[in-house]
Amino acid sequence: MSRREREARIHELLNQVQQQRLDLSADSRDWLTSTAQYDRGWLTLIGMRRYLAIGSSALAIWSIRSPNRLLRWAKRGFGVWSTWRMIKSTLNTR
């Protein structure tokens, strides 16, 4: 392989690497744009971690003091959730 052919091959490879870097950069930007909503949600959840810990502690104390009330609200929540699922499935079949 002559020197000129080797330099041409090196130039060709460098151009290929540059194109791959540009493609990777564009794909990275697209990926960050498409996952930005999930990132914001995750950061919000992480930011609320302290309040969730306090709320769960308060709920634990409250449930020990009045377990019947907690069961009643759990049944109501399950009823509302079941009703919502039924309405949603009924509307989707139409």
C-alpha positions in Angstrom: 0.0 0.0 0.0 1.5 3.3 -1.0 1.7 6.3 1.1 -0.9 8.2 -0.9 -3.4 5.2 -0.6 -2.8 5.0 3.2 -3.4 8.8 3.6 -6.6 8.5 1.6 -7.7 5.6 3.7 -6.9 7.5 6.9 -8.9 10.5 5.6 -11.8 8.3 4.7 -11.8 6.7 8.2 -11.6 10.1 9.9 -14.6 11.3 7.9 -16.5 8.2 8.9 -15.7 8.7 12.6 -16.7 12.4 12.3 -20.1 11.4 10.8 -20.6 8.8 13.5 -20.0 11.4 16.1 -22.5 13.8 14.5 -25.1 11.0 14.3 -24.5 10.0 17.9 -24.9 13.7 19.0 -28.2 14.0 17.1 -29.5 10.8 18.5 -28.5 11.8 22.0 -30.4 15.1 21.7 -33.5 13.3 20.4 -33.3 10.8 23.2 -33.1 13.6 25.8 -36.0 15.4 24.3 -38.2 12.4 24.2 -37.4 11.4 27.8 -37.5 14.9 29.3 -41.1 14.4 30.7 -40.1 11.3 32.6 -37.0 13.0 33.9 -39.1 15.9 35.3 -41.5 13.5 36.9 -38.7 11.5 38.5 -37.1 14.7 39.8 -40.5 15.8 41.2 -40.9 12.4 43.0 -37.4 12.6 44.4 -38.0 16.1 45.6 -41.2 15.0 47.4 -39.4 12.1 49.1 -39.2 13.9 52.4 -42.9 14.7 52.4 -43.9 11.2 51.4 -41.9 9.8 54.4 -43.6 12.2 56.8 -47.0 11.4 55.3 -46.5 7.7 55.5 -45.4 8.0 59.1 -48.5 10.0 59.9 -50.7 7.5 58.1 -49.1 4.7 60.1 -49.8 6.4 63.4 -53.3 7.3 62.3 -54.0 3.7 61.1 -52.9 2.3 64.5 -55.2 4.7 66.3 -58.3 4.0 64.1 -57.9 0.9 61.9 -61.7 0.7 61.1 -61.6 4.1 59.5 -58.6 3.2 57.4 -60.4 0.0 56.2 -63.5 1.9 55.3 -61.5 4.4 53.2 -59.6 1.6 51.5 -62.9 -0.1 50.6 -64.2 3.2 49.2 -61.1 3.7 47.2 -61.3 0.2 45.8 -64.9 0.8 44.9 -64.1 4.0 43.1 -61.2 2.4 41.2 -63.4 -0.6 40.2 -66.2 1.8 39.0 -63.7 3.8 37.0 -62.3 0.7 35.4 -65.8 -0.5 34.4 -66.7 2.9 32.9 -63.5 3.1 31.0 -63.8 -0.4 29.6 -67.5 0.3 28.6 -66.5 3.5 26.8 -63.6 1.8 25.0 -65.8 -0.9 23.5 -68.0 1.7 21.7 
